[in-house]
Amino acid sequence: MKGFLLDENLPSQLPFDLGQPSVHATKIGPSPTDTELWQYAREHELAIVSKDADFSDRIMLTTPPPWIVHIRFGNMRSGEFQQNLEALWPHVLDRLPTHKLICLYPKRIEAFSYAS
């Protein structure tokens, strides 16, 4: 894994160091489709970071998948969202690249490996 692809539903800049280079979806083009993001992530060995369940659902159907970090915080204020994400992020880095799907919840993390 060489970095992160931040989906359109996330800010283009996060207030903490992700530990790897990142690119925001808007850099790929105006309103890229999920398929375009998926392909871009696979080609560039990036983990998709998104609040969109479509990517974690797609990982079961398309091989080989890119890495997916699915943020499942629900509705919360921006500051609280960023605090939760920053607190959990070291655990994300510990689990990548050996786990293809990482689901983040406000108080826990679930990581799943991929069997080809």
C-alpha positions in Angstrom: 0.0 0.0 0.0 1.3 3.4 -1.0 -1.2 5.8 0.5 -4.8 6.8 0.8 -7.6 7.9 -1.5 -10.1 10.1 0.4 -13.6 9.8 -0.9 -15.7 12.9 -1.8 -17.6 12.6 1.4 -14.5 13.4 3.5 -12.7 16.8 3.8 -9.8 17.2 1.3 -7.5 17.8 4.3 -7.6 16.1 7.6 -6.1 17.9 10.7 -3.6 15.1 11.5 -0.9 13.2 9.7 -2.3 10.1 7.9 1.2 8.5 7.9 1.1 8.0 4.2 0.5 10.3 1.1 -3.1 10.9 0.3 -5.1 12.2 -2.6 -8.7 13.4 -2.6 -11.3 12.1 -5.0 -11.8 15.5 -6.5 -8.2 15.3 -7.9 -9.2 12.4 -10.1 -11.9 14.4 -11.8 -15.2 16.1 -11.2 -17.6 13.7 -9.4 -15.7 10.5 -10.1 -17.9 7.3 -9.9 -17.3 4.6 -7.3 -15.9 2.4 -10.1 -13.4 5.1 -11.2 -12.2 5.5 -7.5 -12.0 1.7 -7.1 -9.9 1.4 -10.3 -7.7 4.3 -9.4 -7.0 2.9 -6.0 -6.1 -0.5 -7.4 -3.8 0.9 -10.0 -2.0 3.2 -7.6 -2.1 0.8 -4.6 -4.1 3.2 -2.4 -6.5 2.5 0.4 -10.0 4.1 -0.1 -11.1 6.0 2.9 -14.9 6.6 2.8 -18.1 6.8 4.8 -19.8 5.1 1.9 -20.9 1.5 2.4 -20.7 0.8 -1.3 -17.0 0.2 -1.1 -17.1 -2.3 1.8 -20.0 -4.1 0.0 -18.0 -4.2 -3.3 -15.0 -5.8 -1.7 -16.9 -9.1 -1.5 -17.6 -9.1 -5.2 -14.6 -7.7 -7.0 -11.1 -9.3 -7.0 -8.5 -8.3 -6.2 -9.9 -5.5 -4.1 -8.0 -2.4 -3.0 -7.8 -1.7 0.7 -10.9 -0.1 2.2 -11.2 2.0 5.4 -15.0 2.3 6.0 -15.8 5.1 8.5 -19.0 4.2 10.3 -19.4 6.9 12.9 -22.9 8.0 12.1 -24.0 11.6 12.5 -21.7 13.8 14.6 -20.2 17.2 14.6 -17.1 17.8 12.5 -14.8 18.2 15.5 -16.0 15.0 17.2 -15.7 13.2 13.8 -12.1 14.4 13.5 -11.2 13.5 17.1 -12.6 10.0 16.7 -10.8 9.5 13.4 -7.5 10.7 14.8 -7.8 8.5 17.9 -8.4 5.4 15.8 -6.0 6.1 13.0 -2.9 4.5 14.6 -4.9 1.3 14.8 -5.7 1.6 11.1 -2.0 2.0 10.2 -1.2 -1.1 12.3 -3.7 -3.2 10.4 -2.8 -2.0 6.9 -1.7 -3.6 4.6 -2.5 -7.0 6.0 -6.2 -6.4 6.2 -8.2 -5.4 3.1 -11.3 -4.0 5.0 -11.2 -1.9 8.1 -14.4 -0.7 9.6 -14.2 2.2 12.1 -16.8 2.8 14.8 -16.6 5.6 17.4 -15.3 3.2 20.1 -14.0 0.2 18.2 -12.3 -1.1 15.0 -13.0 -4.2 13.0 -10.4 -5.5 10.5 -10.9 -8.2 7.9 -8.2 -9.9 5.8 -8.8 -11.1 2.2 -8.4 -14.6 1.0 -7.8 -14.9 -2.7 
